[in-house]
Amino acid sequence: MKLRDRTILNYLKLLQREHHISQGSFSVLLQYIASHQLAVVYDEALNFLVACKRQHVFPNFIESRFSNLPYQRNQRVQRGISNLKTALLEAATADRRRRRSQCILTIVRTKPELQSQLNPTTWRSISSLNQRICASLRYQEKCRLENKLERLCERAQPHRQPSFMKMNAVPPKRHTVIGTNEVDNDMAAVLNLGPSFAISRKVTNMTIDEALCGVHHFAHRLRTRIQRGHTVLDRESTLLCSMPFQSRRIRLPDATPAVDSKIAGLELAIQRIYQNEASQTYHSNLTKDEREGFRKLLRLKHKLRYMVGDKCGSFVVMPQSLDKEVVNNMLSDSTTYAETTSAAFRRACEKVRETIRSVVKPKLGSNVARSLLDLHPLVPTFYCLVKTHKLPPSVAHSHLSANEIKARPIVASCSGPSDRLSWLLVQLLSPLLQYVGAHIVNVEAFLSSLHECQVPSSAAYASFDVVSLYTNVDNRSAVEAVSSLFQQHQGLISNMGFSTDDVTNMINTVLSCNVFRFENKFFEQRRGLSMGNRIAPLLAIIFLDRIERMSLTSGILLYKRYIDDVFVVGATEMEVEATLGRLNASDPQVSFTVERPDEEGYLPYLNTAVRITQGRKEHVWYKKAASANILVHARSAHPQFVKANVVRNLIRTKDKLCSRADPEVERTISRILEENGYVANRATVWFPHSTPDGIPLILPYVGDSPARAVNEVVKRSGLPIRLVFRPPPTLKHLLASTSIYENKCPGENCQYCTEGKKICMLRGTVYLIRCEGCGEKYVGETMRPLRRRLDEHRRALTNPASYPSESFSRHRTLRHTNDSAPKFNVVVLHRNMTRTLERKIMEAIEIKRYGPEINNKEELKEVLRFIA
């Protein structure tokens, strides 16, 4: 009889040597302990089998015996199989009962014999240890079998909700309304769900198109991989592969007969699943009142400003007039901002293009330079995030003035002129951060450094925070600090062939591209870094490093910083105070504030609270009081495994950051989970299929049942797939915007826009043109502003001889030879598609749907290859 848990064996051997226990008695002792352990295992197995019978599910050892039986769709066969499964389950239960009885008889038989042969102290010691091990073993078996039962129930009842979610949960108030009384209870209920809440989508033709686009995107990548084979990427290819900006050119791989039939079968099966779901009755994850509230929020988008708060993470709502007043108060600071013209923006764009041509292209090649060159950049926009934790508590929020509202300025630089060059600089310079002594990347690195630090009983500790770091950075000093650090360590990092002068040139170019727009007026930032620029955090970190090197002394035992949040341990309180003074004296623009431990000795830092007592270090998980504790809500239309990971990661983080059990932390975690519709049960859910070398297959998530069906289809396909489900747009995506005050159409008498639909400046579009003269159609795509492409079509119609290769030149010549140039109507079929391949695939799908007559045959043949 074998031991199920062998941790007791070494202890028993030690006792045998100390007390000269005979081999015969030792064998009886082992038999007694093994019987105890087996009795525990059989006891939990019995509970599991009884629960299986009660839930009408069968373990795998029973199910597997019937997997290959024929005629399982026949009702008589099904009844026979069900009866046989039940009989096998009952037989297995009886067998476990018999084995448990045998173990108990062995325990009863051997116990008196051992008590007579061993002295009482030894027997009590063995018995106590055995009880503890059996209790641990029982807990492990119970957890294992509970998880197993949960998986069996999910497989048998796929529509059953997991036990860790409460689908009827209603969140508490977690939004802030300022300066208005227009938000009623229905609207508030929607805002309380949080910015990350996704509304379940009704499956339409657009959803099915999105799924087919995902399949064709996967097929393109798979064929490309097969034809290229295993290759070692050079520096240029590696950069191109890691670049988040899409190439303007797409190379179509040839057909691959080995996998094309499998891909075709997969496409058909996935299309059927989504079409079947489209025929089902739509069930929203919003209540009736919430649906009405959401409609009201959308109707008021022209009047109210929806944003996410600075530290709270919840929605903040205010009138647009008040929001404009807050922003204009910020922009009136003439030391930081100044009004400028569109010509300054054009000059900044030209400077970026020149730097890419003269610095990047010689070092990294024309392909990388071409990908970094954005020919149609967006003008960065200015917006702010309200600091809800700094709102005056004595004034009702509905009566707050703009001067009483503190906010964080942001310049949205995504797709701006320097965005791509800034990305390259981050790739190049990020390795330098390992040479910044105070820098930490996360809270785990901080705790590791804290534990390595020897802290005397007289030590003092505090945290420092830099006031408005980004706008107070001296750009010249920051560039010098980065250049100096790069020069010192360029031989130890991958410098991509750039010299120190090249790095300085590129950083200065990015920083000089400081023009943004608000309410269609152009401004420039005169000093500091703009939050929203990719390179800004890195520059700020290295800039502070130069100040710290001049300020820290040997009396500082630990000094760690995450961007602008510092944790410091000094040999004495005076040393901490002196260090704060030296830091504040280093730069007139940079000011450090200090926070001391609370009455219990705890000092919050990042998401932990630290206490040091007589050199002994303790830390617990911590959440700022300003946080609204918003997770992905249990009712959100996210896949169940995403929600399970949210719960699991929260609990894991708490366990990792707590050096001891803390009842208050446990209560806080339970409250956060409950507010978001979860309970602290073990989260066991199914996960999408993934092979070790899988290529992402990204499909829209429309519910758990179709997702499971897709998962089974993907498994059976035999293709190297990593299945990814994309949830619907979140409330933040649907309500909040960073550029609501900018004109969507720059011209007054635009030929393409109507009062309700401003389309001419849209980017990443697939569009349909219908000729007013004859009704024929054209389908096209473009990443540029739509009006640029439409103007080209109009010029080809007006002057066909100048554009002989254009489809609209041919159309004018063949259909309207003797007529004046006809007008056309434009419908945007898909928008905001930044990926070139996805646009091409969607264009092909729409061409197949509409059968456009104006597209020429060569164009149609080339485009349709994307979905062949």
N, C-alpha and C positions, 0 to 999 in steps of 0.2 A: 504494500500500500504506500503510494507516494505522497509526500508533503505537497500541498498546494502553495504554501508560502514557506520558503526555506530559510527565512531570516532568523528563525529560532535555532537552526541546526548548530551553528557555531557556539552558541551559548550552552546548548546541551552537551556538546563535546567537551567544553571547558569544565562543566560540572562533573562529567564522567571522570576526568583526570583528577580533579580536586577531591572528590568524594569516593573515588575507586569504585564506581558503579560497574557491576559485572556486565559482560556483553549481552547476556540473556535479558537482564533487567533493562538494559539500554534499548534492546529491540522491542520489548514490551512498551517502553516509554514512547518510542517513535510510533508504534502502532496506535497508542492511545491518542497522541497529538494529531496524527494523520486522520484518524477517525473523527476527531472533533472538527477538523477543518473540512473534511468531506461532508459531514452532517450539515455544516453551515452552507456549503455550496449546494447540496441537494435541497435544502430548505428553501433557498432563494430560487432554485430551478423550479421547484413545485409551485411557488407563488407565480412565477412567470408563465408556466403552462396553464395554470388555472385562469390567469388573466387573459391568455390567448383564447381560451375557450369562451370566456365571458364576452370578449370583444369580437368573436367570430373571425379570428385570423389564425394563420398556421405558420409555424416556424419554417425556416428554409430547409431543414432536414426532412420535412414532410413535403413541402412544395416541390422540391427538386425531383422527387420520385415520380411526379406526374407531368413534368414539363414536356416530355416527348410522346405522350399518349395521343393517338389519333382520335378524330371525331369528337373533339372537346366542345364543339358548338351544338352537338346533339343534346337535347334537354335531358333525356334519360341517362346519357353518359355523364352529364354534369351532376345530376342527382346522385348517381352512383359514386362518382369521385368525391363529392362532398361528404357522403356517408362514410366512405373509406378513410378520408382525411380525419374526420371526427373520431373514428375508431382508433386510428393510429395515435392521435393526440391523447385519447384516454389511456391507451396502452402505455405510451411514454410516461404519462403521469403516474400510472400504477407502478411502473418500473422504478421511477425515482423514489416513490414512497417505500418500496421494498428495500432499495439500497440505503435509504436514510435509516430505516429500521435496523438493518444490519450494522450500520455505523454506531447507532445508539446501543445495541447489544454489546458490541465490542468495547465501547466506553464503560458500560456497566460491569463487564467482566474483568477488564484490566485495572480499573481504578482501585479496588481494594488491594489488589496484589502490589501495586506501586506504593500505596500508602503504607503498607506493612514493611516494604524493603527500603524506602527512603526516609531520612529524618524529616520531621515536620517543617523545619525552616526551608529546606531544599524543596520540599513538595509545594509549600505555599508560594515560593518564588517561581517555580515552574508553572504552577497553576495560574498565577497572576499574569505572567507574560503570555501564556497561552490564551487567556481570555482577551487580552488586548489585541493580539494578532488576529484572533477569530472575529473580533468586532470590526477591525479594519478590513478583513477579508469579506465580511458580510456587506459592509458599505460599498466596497469595490464591485462585488457581484451584483448588488442591488442597482447601482448606477449603470453598470454595463447592460443588464437585462432590461432596465427601464428604457434606455436608449434604443435597444433592439426592438422592444415592443412598440415604441413610438414610430420607428421606421416601418415596421410591419403594418401598423395602422395607417400610416401615410400611403403606403403602397396599395393597401386594400381600399382605402377611402381617400382618394387624392383631393377631394374638395373639402375635407375636414380642416378647419383652421388649426394651426399649430398652437400648442398650449402656452407658449410664451407671449402671445399677443391677445389683447382685448379689443376686438373690432368695434365695440360700441363706446370706446373711450372718448370722452369729451375733454379737450385740454383746458387748462385755466386761462385767465387773461394773460396774454404775453404779447402785447403790442402797445405802442405809444401813439396817441393822437394829440397833435399840437395845433392850436390856433383854429380849430373848427369843431362844429357839433354835428357834422353831416354823416358821421360814421354811426350807423344804427347797430342793433344787436345782431342782425343777420350778417352784416359786413364784418363785424367784430369776430363772429364765430369762424369766419374764413381766415381772417388775419391771424387768429390764435393757433391755427394749424401749422403756421411757420413757413418761412421762405422755401424750405426744402420739400414741402408737400407737393406731390404730383397728382393731378386729377386724372382718373382713369379715362382712357380714350375709347371712343366708339370706332370700331374697325370700319374703315371706308376704303375706297379704291386707292387713296393716297397712302394709307397704311400698308396695303398689299404691295404697292409700288416700292415703298421703303424697304419692305422685306425682300423683294426681288432684287432691288439695288444692292442690298447686303450680300445676297448670294452671288451676284455677278462680280462684286468687288472681291469677294473671297476667291472666286474662280480665276480672276485676273492675277491675283497674287500667287495662287497655287501654280498656275501654268508658268508664270515667270520664274518661280523657284525651281521647277522641274527642268526648265530649259537652261537656266544658268548653272545649275548644279551647285555643289559646295565650293564657294569661292572665299578667298581671304581678301577682305576689303582694304583698299589703301586709304590714306587720310582723307582724300577728297570724297570717296564713296561713303566712308563712315560718317562724315559730316552731313552729306546729302541725305543719308538714311535717317539720321537723328533729327533732322531739321523739321520743326513743326509747320513750316511754310510750304505749301504745295508747289511742285514744279508746274510750269505752264505747259510742259510737253509730256505726253503720255505715249509710251511705246507699247504697242499691242503685241502680246506674245502669240506665237502660232498655236493652232489647234493641237491638243494633246490627247490622242485617242485613248490612252491608258486610263485617263480619269474623266474624259468628257461625258461618257455615258453615265457615270456615277453622279457627276454634277447635275446633269439633266434630270436624273431621277430625284435627286435631292431638291432641286428647284420645284419640280412638279408637286412633290409631297408637301413642301413648305407652303406653296401657293394654295393647296387644297385646305390645309389647316387654317390659314388666315381667311380664306373664303368661307369656310364653315363657321368660323367665329363671327364673320360679318353678318351671317344670317340669323345669329342668336339675338335675343332681346338684350338691349344694352342696360347695364346696371351701373349707376354712378356710385363712386365712393364718397360722395357728398350727400348730406341730408337735403330734404326739400328746402328748408330754410337757408342752408349753406349755399345751395344752387342759386337761390334768389339773391343772397348776399353777394355772390361772385358776379352775377350780372350787374348789380348796382356798382360794384367796384370798377368794372370795365366801363360802364357808362360815365363814370366820374373821372376817367383817366385824363381828360382834357382840363380838369379843374384841380385835381388833387395830385400831389407828388407822393409816390410810394417809394420807400427806400429801406435798406436794412441798416439798423443802428450800428454804431461804431464798436461797442464792446458787448452789447446785449445779444446780438445775433437775431433779433426779432424785427418785425415790421415797424417802421415809423411812418406816420401819415401826417402831412401838413398841406395847407393850400399852396398852390404853385406861386402865388404872389408873395407869401411869406418866405418860401424857399429862395426865390430870386433875391429878396431883400437880404437874407442871410449871406448868400454868395456875394452879392454886390458889396456888403460890408467887408468881406474878406478881400475882394479885389481892390477896394479903395486904399489898401495899405501900399502906399507908393514906394516903400523901401523894398517890397517883395515883388509887386506886380506893376505893369504899365501897359497901357493900350498901345496897339500897333496896327499894322495893315496886313492885308493878304500878300502883299509883295514880300514881306519879311518871311512869311511861310514858304513862299516859292524859293526864296534865296536859301533857306534852311534845307529844303528838299534837294536843291542843286548841290549844296555842299556835301550832303550825304552821298549822293550819286558819284560825285567826284572822288570822295574818299574810298568808296568801294572800288572804283575803277583804278585808282592810283596805288592803293595800299593792299586791298584784299585780293584783287585779281592776280597780281604777280606772284603772290604767296600760295594761294589756294586754288587757282585755276579759274577758267571762265565759267564752268558749270556752277560752282559754288557762288561766284560773283553774280551770275545771272539770277540764281535763286534768292540771293539777298537783296536784289534790286527790285523794289516795289515801284512800278511805273505809275500807279494811281493810288498814292497813300491817302488815308483819311486825315482830316484835321483833328488832332486830339481835342477832347472836350473836357470842360471843368465841371466838377460837381463836388458835393460835400456829404459827409456822413455825420449825422447828429450824434453827439456824445450824450446819450440819455442819462448816464450816471452823473452828469454835471448839470442837469436841469435843476433850477432852484426849487426846493421842496415846498417853500412857503407860498408859491404862486400856482394857481390852477393852470394846467397845461393849455387849456383853451384860451387863456388870456396872456400867454407869453408873448413878448415882443422879440423882434429879430436880435436886438442887442443882448438879450438874456439867454440866447441859444448858442452854446459852444459846439463847434463842428470841426471835423478833420478835412482839410482840402485834398482832393484827389484830381490828378490829370489822367484821364483815360487815354493811354498812349497805344493801346492795342491797334494794330494795323496803321499806326502813324509812320511818319517818314523814317524815324530812327529805330523803329521797333526791331527790325531784323538785324541791324548792325549791333544793337544793344544785346540781342540774344547771343550773337557770336562772341561778344566781349565777356558775357557771363560764362560761356563754355571755356573760354581761354583763361580767365582770371580766377574762377572759383577754386582751383587747386591751391591758390595762394592763401586761402583762409586757414589752412592747416598750420601756417607760420604766424598766425595772429594768436598770441599766447592766451588771451582772455576769451577768445571766441568759443562758444559751444553751439552744437547743431540742434540739440534737443534736451529734454529734461533728464533723460537717461545718462547723457554725457555729464551733465551737471552733478547728478547724484554719485556717479563714479568718481569724479574729482573730489567731491565732498568727503567720501569715505576714505580716500587716499590721504587726505589732509590730517596731520597730527595737530589737534586743537588742545591747548592747555586750558586749565580751569579758569584762568583770568581772561580768556579771549572774549571779544565782543563781535557781534555780527549785525549787519544791516543790509538793506537793499537801496540802490541808487537808481534813479530814473532820469533820463535826459529830456528836458522840456523842448517839445517841437523840434526834434533832431533834424529832420529832413530839410526844413526851410532855413535852418540855422547852420548848416554845413557850409564851410568856406570851400567853394568848388576848386579854387586854385590849390589850396593845401591838400584837398582830397586827391586831386590828380597827381600831385607831387608824391604823396604817400604811396599811392598805387604804383607809380612808375619806379619809385625807389625799391619797393618790395619786389616788383617784377625783376628789376635788374639784379637784386641779390640772389634770387632763387630761380631764374629762368633756365638754368641748367638742370634743375631738379624737377621741372614740370614739362608737360608737352606744350612748347611755346608756338607750335604750328609754323615756325619759321619767322615769326614776327620779332622785330627788334623793340627796344624800349621806346624809341622815337615813334615807331608805328603804333604802339599801344597808346602813347600820349596823344597822338594825332586822332586816333579813332575815338578815344574818350572825349576829347575836346569837341569833336564833331557831334557826338551824341548829346553832350551837354548844351551845345549851342543851338540845338534843335529844340528850343524851349517855347515855341509858339503854340497857343491853344485858342479855343473859341468858347464863348459863352453868349447866348442870345444873339448869335450871328455877328458878334463883335470879336475882333482878334486882340489877344493879349499876349504878353511875354512875361516869363518869370525872370526877375532880375537877379535874384540871389537864391542860393540853396538848391536842393534837389527836389524834383517833383515826385511825390508819391504816386506810383503808377508806371514809372519807368523801370524796366527790368534790371538795369544796372545800379539803381539807386541804393538798394540795401547793401550791396557789396562795397560800394564807395563809402557809405556811412560807417560800415564796420571797420574798414581799414583807416578811415579818417580818425575815428575815436582811438584806434590802436596807437597812433602817433601821439595823441594827447596822454594816453595812459602810460606809455613808456617814459614820459618825462615826469610823471606824477607819482608812480608807485615806488615804495621803499621796501626794505627787508622786513619791516614791521607788519606788512600785509601777508597773512598766511595763505589766504585764498582770495582770488579775484576772478570771477567768471561773468561773462556777459553774453546775453542773447540779443543781438542788435543794439537796443538802447536800454535794456533791463539788466542791472548789475547786482550780483550777490557778492558781498565782501565779508571776509573774516579777518579781523585784526588782532594783534597780540594784546592790545588794550583798547579801551573805549577812546582814549585820546588819539591813538593811532588812526582809528576809523575817522574821527573828526578831522584830523590833520589831512588825511587823504582826500576827504570831501573838499576841504578848502583849497588844496593844490589843484584838484580837477577843475574847480570853478574859476581858478585864477589863470588857467592855461589858455583859454580862448574867451574873448569878451562876449561872443555870440552864443557860446555853449554853456548851459546852466544845468547842474545836477541837483535833483531833490532827493531827500532821504526818507526812508520808512523804517521804523524800529519794530522789534518784536512786540506782540500784544501782551496782555497781562499774564497769559499762560506760557509766554515765552515763544510762541509760534510766529514765524515770519513767512508770509506768502511769497512764493517765487515761482513764476510760470504756473503750472498746474499742480504744485505741491506746496505744503507748508512745513517749514523746517524749525526744529527746536534743538538747541545745543545747551546741555546742562552738565557742568563739571567735565567738559571734554567729550561727553557722550552725545551722539547724534541720533536724532529721531526725525522721521518725516512721514507725513500722511498725504493722501490725495486731497486736492483742494480745488474748489470752483469759485471764481470771483462772484461777489454778491451782485455785480452788475449783469451777470450772464442770465439770460432767460431760459437756459438749460434746454434748448431746442435740439432734438434729434429728428431723424426721419420718422415721422409719425407712423404708428402701426396701421392706420387706414390709408396711408399713401400708396399710390399705384407703383410701388417699387417691388422688384422680385423679393420673395420671402427670404432668400438667402442673404440679400443685402441687409434686411432688417435684423436677421439673426446675427450677422457680423457686427452691426451697430451695437446690439446688446452685449455680445461676447467681447468686443473690443473695449467697451466702457468698463466692464467688470475686470478684464485683464489689466487694463491701465490702472485701475484702482488697486488691484492686488500687487502690481509691480511697484507702485509708488508708496505703498504703506509698509513701513518697517514693523508695524505691529497692528493688531486688530483694533479698530476704533469704532465704537457704537454709533457715534455721530456721523461718521463717514458712511456707514452701512445704511443709516436712515436716509441720508441725502441721496445715495444711489437709488434706493427703493423709491423715493419720492420722484426723482427725475424719470425713472423708468415708468412709473405709474402715470405721470403727467403726459408722457408720450405714447401711452397705450400698451405698455409692456409689463410683464411680471418677471421676477428674477429666477424663473425656471430655466432648466438647461435647454438651450435652443438647439433643436435637432431638425434640420431641414435637408432637402435634396439640393445638390449643387449641379450646375450645368456641366455637360460633358466637356472634357478637355484632354487632349493627348499631349505627351511631353513636347512634341515639336509642332503643336497646333498653330494654325494660322487663324487669326480672329475672324469669326463669322458673326457680324453685328446685326441683330434683328430687333424690331420694335417689340417692347413688352406690352401685351394686351391682356394679361391674366395668367393665373397659375396653371389652369387646365391646358390651354393651348401651348404654354411654355413647356409643360411636361411632354405633350405630344411631339413638339418640335425636338425636344431632347432625345426622345426615343428614335425619331427619324434620323437625327444626326449620328447617334450611336451606330445604327444599322448601316449607314452609308459607307463606313470603312475609310473615310477620308481624314487627313490630319487636321482636325478642327478644334479650336478653342471657342466654345459657344459663349457669346456675350449678348445679354439682353439690355437694350437701351430703354430706360423708362420714359414716360411722356414728359413734356415740359413742366417745370415746377412753377409754383406761384410767383417766385422771384422772377423767373423768365417771362411770365405772362403779364406781370404788373409793373415791375421796376425797369427803369431804363436810365442810362447815363447821358443821353442826348435828346431829351424831350423838348428842349427849347430851341433846337436848331432847325432851320428850314429844311424840309424834306425835298423841296423843289426850288432850285435857285432862280428860275426864270418866271416872269409874270405871266406871259401868255404861252405856257408850255403846251406843246402839241401832243404830249403823251399822258399828262396827268389830268385827273378830274378833281372836283372838289373833295370827294370822299376818298380817292385813291391817289396817293403820291408815290409813283413808281419809278420816276426817271432816274433817281440816284441810287436805286437798289443795286446791290452787288451780288455776284454768285447766283445768277438767275437762269432758269430755263423758261422760255417764253414762247407764246403762240401769236403769230401775226395773221390777220385775215384781211385780204385786199377788199376795199370797199367797191372797187370797180367790177370785180368778177367773182368775189367770194372765195378764191383759192387761198390756201393756207401755207404757212411756213413755220417750222419749229427750229429754234436755235438756242444757244447757251452762251453766256459770257461771264467772266469774272470782273470785268470792268464795270463802271457805272453804266446802267442800262441805256441811258440816253446816248452814250458814245457809240454803241453798237447800232442803235436805231437810226442815228444820224447817218451812219455809213449806208444802211439800207435805203434811206430816203435819197441820199445823193446818187446812189446807183439807179434808182427809179427815175430821178430827174435828169441825169446825164449818163445814160447807159454806155455810151462810147468810151467814157473815161474809166469804166470799171468792167472790162469785158469778162472777167472771171467770176463776177458776182452773180448769185442766183437771181437777184432782183433786176439786174440788167437784162438777163435772158427773159425774165417774165415780162418786162416792159416791151421788149422787142417782139416777143411772140404773141402776147395777149392784148397789148395796148399800143400797137404800132402807130396808129393815127390819132390816138387820144392823148390828152395831157396826162402828166404823171398822176396816177390815182393816189388817194389817201389810204391809210390802213389803220386798223384797230389793233391794240396790243393787249394781251392777257398774260399776266405772270402766272405760270403754272407751278413753279417751285422757286423759293428765294432763300437767301443766306446759305447757299451751298458752297462753302469755301474750298472743298476738295475737288480738284479738277476731274478725277476719275468718276466721282459720284455724279457730277454734272453731266459728264459724257454719257454715263449709263442712263440717267434719267431722261436725257435728250433722246436717246435711242428708244426707250420705253414709250415716250410720248409720240415719237415718229411712227412707231408701230401702231399706236392707238389711233392717231389722227390721219395717217396717210397723206402728208402734206404734198401738194402738187408743185409748189414753188421750189422746194429743195431740189437741186439737180441730182442726177443718178449717181454720179461719183461720190458726192457728199453723203447720200443715203447709204450707199454701199459701205463706205468707210465707217460711218457712225454705227450702223447696225451690227458691225463686227463686235461691238462692245457687249452685245447680249446674244451673240451667236452661240 
